[in-house]
């Protein structure tokens, strides 16, 4: 499992080979916040929006 950080938040990252997408989930919080993307670029833009939806 890989980890990505953004403005103090950490996200666990996995690749879903069945759906051919990258999937992320914010770590260390009680809510469930997920995001995904079909490319690394698309996925990278998902973590900021996931963090904004959590605040």
C-alpha positions in Angstrom: 0.0 0.0 0.0 1.3 3.5 -0.8 0.6 6.7 1.1 0.2 10.2 -0.3 0.1 13.4 1.9 -1.7 16.7 1.3 -1.8 19.6 3.7 -1.4 17.4 6.8 -3.8 14.7 5.6 -2.6 11.2 4.6 -4.3 8.9 2.1 -3.9 5.2 1.5 -3.6 4.5 -2.2 -4.3 1.3 -4.1 -4.7 0.3 -7.7 -7.9 -1.5 -8.6 -6.9 -3.8 -11.5 -10.5 -4.9 -12.2 -11.7 -1.3 -12.8 -8.3 0.1 -13.9 -8.4 3.0 -11.5 -6.4 4.3 -8.6 -8.4 4.5 -5.3 -7.6 6.6 -2.3 -9.0 6.8 1.2 -8.1 9.5 3.8 -6.3 7.9 6.8 -6.4 8.7 10.5 -10.0 10.2 10.5 -13.2 8.7 11.7 -15.2 9.5 8.6 -14.8 7.6 5.3 -13.6 9.9 2.5 -12.6 8.2 -0.7 -11.6 9.4 -4.2 -10.4 7.8 -7.4 -8.9 8.5 -10.8 -8.2 6.7 -14.0 -4.7 8.3 -14.3 -2.1 9.5 -11.9 -2.9 13.1 -12.8 -6.6 12.6 -12.3 -6.0 10.8 -9.1 -3.7 13.5 -7.8 -6.4 16.1 -8.2 -8.8 13.9 -6.2 -7.1 14.2 -2.8 -7.6 18.0 -2.5 -11.3 17.7 -3.2 -11.5 14.7 -0.8 -9.9 16.9 1.9 -12.2 19.8 1.2 -15.3 17.6 1.5 -14.1 16.4 4.9 -13.6 19.8 6.5 
